[in-house]
Amino acid sequence: MRKIGILIVLISLFGLISCIKQAPQLPSNKGIEIDTKSASLLIINKNLAKREDINLSNFAAKKGGFKKSDVGFWYKIERRGSGTLIKDSIECKFEYKMTLLNGKQLDLGEKQIVIGRKQTILGLEEGLKLMYKGESGTFIIPWYLGYGMKGFEQIVPPYTSIIYTIKVLN
């Protein structure tokens, strides 16, 4: 009988101990210092992007007929096509001419990409998704949706917005 009493007391103590609330754990990022240099650069780039947005808005207004996309670039469809709408996972072949805002030609050629696989800059890929096969259009792409802070090789300088004139072939 004494063993049963001890067993009941032990079970009761175990039950009480297991119900005690544990101390809360600290978040995993607690104690991590904020990188002030990165935060400062982020603020600077946001301000540069806002300023560029204003400049490109004025540029597009002077050129006329451009609309601003939800993503943040300006576009104008010059010739309507009769094909299907370009969307993710679709192979897209197009002719392009890339220029600076002052008209200086940077590149010219033909490309074939699969939409959604990040085979070209974000601004151009999102612009292509607004087009139908057979269409022609122009995109004014801000640097932050184009080649960014680093630019592209010796072709596109850093922080440079560009214009793509596109003709979708298939």
C-alpha positions as CSV (number, residue, x, y, z in Angstrom):
1,M,0.0,0.0,0.0
2,R,2.9,2.3,0.8
3,K,4.3,1.8,-2.7
4,I,1.0,2.8,-4.2
5,G,1.0,6.0,-2.1
6,I,4.5,6.9,-3.2
7,L,3.6,6.2,-6.8
8,I,0.5,8.5,-6.6
9,V,2.6,11.3,-5.0
10,L,5.3,10.9,-7.7
11,I,2.7,11.0,-10.5
12,S,1.1,14.0,-9.0
13,L,4.5,15.8,-8.7
14,F,5.3,14.9,-12.2
15,G,2.0,16.2,-13.4
16,L,2.5,19.5,-11.6
17,I,6.0,20.0,-12.8
18,S,5.0,19.3,-16.4
19,C,2.3,22.0,-16.2
20,I,4.7,24.8,-15.2
21,K,4.9,27.3,-18.0
22,Q,8.4,27.5,-19.6
23,A,10.2,30.8,-19.9
24,P,9.6,32.5,-23.3
25,Q,12.3,32.1,-25.8
26,L,14.0,35.1,-27.4
27,P,13.5,35.6,-31.1
28,S,16.3,34.3,-33.2
29,N,17.1,37.8,-34.5
30,K,17.4,39.2,-31.0
31,G,20.8,40.7,-30.4
32,I,21.6,41.0,-34.1
33,E,22.8,44.5,-34.8
34,I,21.3,46.5,-37.6
35,D,23.7,47.1,-40.5
36,T,23.5,50.9,-40.6
37,K,25.6,51.0,-43.8
38,S,23.1,48.7,-45.6
39,A,20.2,50.7,-44.2
40,S,21.7,54.0,-45.4
41,L,22.3,52.5,-48.9
42,L,18.7,51.3,-49.1
43,I,17.4,54.8,-48.3
44,I,19.8,56.4,-50.8
45,N,18.7,53.9,-53.5
46,K,15.0,54.5,-52.7
47,N,15.5,58.2,-53.1
48,L,17.4,57.7,-56.4
49,A,14.6,55.5,-57.7
50,K,12.0,58.2,-56.8
51,R,13.9,60.9,-58.5
52,E,14.4,58.7,-61.6
53,D,10.7,57.9,-61.6
54,I,9.9,61.6,-61.8
55,N,12.4,62.1,-64.6
56,L,11.0,59.2,-66.6
57,S,7.5,60.3,-66.1
58,N,8.3,63.7,-67.6
59,F,10.2,62.1,-70.4
60,A,7.3,59.7,-71.2
61,A,4.9,62.6,-71.1
62,K,7.0,64.6,-73.7
63,K,7.1,61.6,-76.0
64,G,3.4,61.0,-75.7
65,G,1.2,57.9,-75.7
66,F,3.0,56.1,-72.9
67,K,1.3,54.4,-70.0
68,K,2.9,53.4,-66.7
69,S,2.7,49.8,-65.8
70,D,2.0,48.5,-62.3
71,V,5.6,47.3,-62.1
72,G,7.0,50.8,-62.7
73,F,8.1,51.1,-66.4
74,W,6.4,53.0,-69.2
75,Y,5.2,51.3,-72.4
76,K,3.5,52.1,-75.7
77,I,2.2,49.4,-78.1
78,E,2.7,50.8,-81.6
79,R,1.3,48.0,-83.7
80,R,-1.3,45.5,-82.4
81,G,-0.8,41.9,-83.1
82,S,-3.3,39.1,-83.7
83,G,-1.5,36.3,-81.9
84,T,-1.8,35.0,-78.4
85,L,-0.9,36.9,-75.2
86,I,2.7,36.2,-74.0
87,K,2.7,34.7,-70.5
88,D,5.0,32.7,-68.2
89,S,6.6,29.5,-69.6
90,I,6.0,30.7,-73.2
91,E,9.0,30.8,-75.5
92,C,9.2,34.3,-77.0
93,K,11.3,35.4,-79.9
94,F,11.7,39.1,-80.5
95,E,13.7,41.7,-82.3
96,Y,15.0,44.6,-80.1
97,K,16.8,47.9,-80.2
98,M,18.2,49.2,-76.9
99,T,18.9,52.9,-76.6
100,L,19.7,55.5,-74.0
101,L,17.1,58.2,-73.3
102,N,19.1,60.6,-75.5
103,G,18.7,58.1,-78.5
104,K,22.2,56.7,-78.5
105,Q,22.0,53.0,-79.6
106,L,23.5,50.5,-77.2
107,D,22.5,47.2,-78.7
108,L,20.5,45.7,-81.5
109,G,19.5,42.1,-82.2
110,E,17.2,39.2,-81.9
111,K,16.6,37.2,-78.7
112,Q,14.7,34.1,-77.8
113,I,13.8,33.6,-74.1
114,V,11.3,31.6,-72.0
115,I,9.2,34.0,-70.0
116,G,9.4,33.6,-66.3
117,R,12.9,32.1,-66.3
118,K,14.7,35.4,-65.6
119,Q,16.6,35.2,-68.9
120,T,16.4,39.0,-69.3
121,I,15.9,42.1,-67.2
122,L,12.7,42.3,-65.1
123,G,11.4,45.4,-66.9
124,L,11.7,43.9,-70.3
125,E,10.2,40.5,-69.3
126,E,7.2,42.2,-67.6
127,G,6.8,44.4,-70.7
128,L,6.7,41.4,-73.0
129,K,3.9,39.9,-70.8
130,L,1.7,42.9,-71.9
131,M,2.2,42.0,-75.6
132,Y,0.6,39.7,-78.1
133,K,2.6,37.7,-80.7
134,G,3.1,40.0,-83.7
135,E,3.0,43.3,-81.8
136,S,5.5,46.1,-81.7
137,G,6.1,48.4,-78.8
138,T,8.4,50.6,-76.8
139,F,9.4,50.3,-73.2
140,I,11.1,53.0,-71.1
141,I,12.7,51.0,-68.3
142,P,14.1,52.6,-65.2
143,W,17.6,51.5,-64.0
144,Y,16.1,49.7,-61.0
145,L,14.1,47.4,-63.3
146,G,16.9,47.2,-65.8
147,Y,20.6,46.7,-65.3
148,G,20.7,48.4,-61.8
149,M,23.5,49.8,-59.9
150,K,26.1,47.8,-61.7
151,G,25.1,48.3,-65.3
152,F,25.9,45.6,-67.9
153,E,29.4,45.0,-69.1
154,Q,30.6,47.8,-71.3
155,I,27.2,48.3,-72.8
156,V,24.9,49.9,-70.1
157,P,26.5,52.2,-67.5
158,P,25.4,51.9,-63.9
159,Y,22.2,53.7,-62.8
160,T,21.1,54.1,-66.5
161,S,17.5,53.9,-67.6
162,I,17.0,52.5,-71.1
163,I,14.5,52.3,-74.0
164,Y,13.7,49.0,-75.6
165,T,11.9,49.0,-79.0
166,I,10.5,45.5,-79.5
167,K,8.9,43.5,-82.2
168,V,7.5,40.1,-81.0
169,L,8.2,37.6,-83.8
170,N,6.4,34.5,-82.4
